[in-house]
Amino acid sequence: MYFMLMATDADGSKEARAAARPAHLARLQALQAEGRLLIAGPNPMPDDETTMSGSLIVADFPDLDAAQAWAEADPYVDAGVYAELLIRPFKKVFPES
């Protein structure tokens, strides 16, 4: 089942985000290699595309507990980048596969 992971960055986390980014991307690449990643990317600020306000990841996990465990092990969490993390089931409707 797909789950949406919507994270909001902590204030002043730009440097921490940059430092943790390679490890964060490696985990996303692993999900992609397993065929489990639907979409992922950061949310840039409307007036400054070099500063992010959060991230969105939609990926396949066996259940909510597995999605939560994966999210909590993210390098951005360890680095204090995320202030909030919302995880919800996601049903892909469009585009049709």
Steps between C-alpha positions, in 0.01 A plus 500: 500500500620850426562744784551874481776640718459878525772672701531860611850636551610657826589868491865555417561145377646590159859403591392178674293409193797553269730289720254209528382512137737235352393239757134598461519463120674161533200367693261632235713343225476167684119527505506584130725202421251276683215642289329647808541876443212680327625858543728703725625854520544810711261791542684823412393829654285704259739795506831311530543173313832434678330473839272205566195494724466121507483182294247264347562130452245249372621142517379145543525350850339185642314699765491822699750370757753426226451846347544660843815299572649590162421868549641512852830354375543772237822703524296821492329390823836422663637839387202691640385620158138398548288675762188299410431180311153396384447147366175394337388222265494616138286370216636572152217576260669699222679457281357156445758223479 
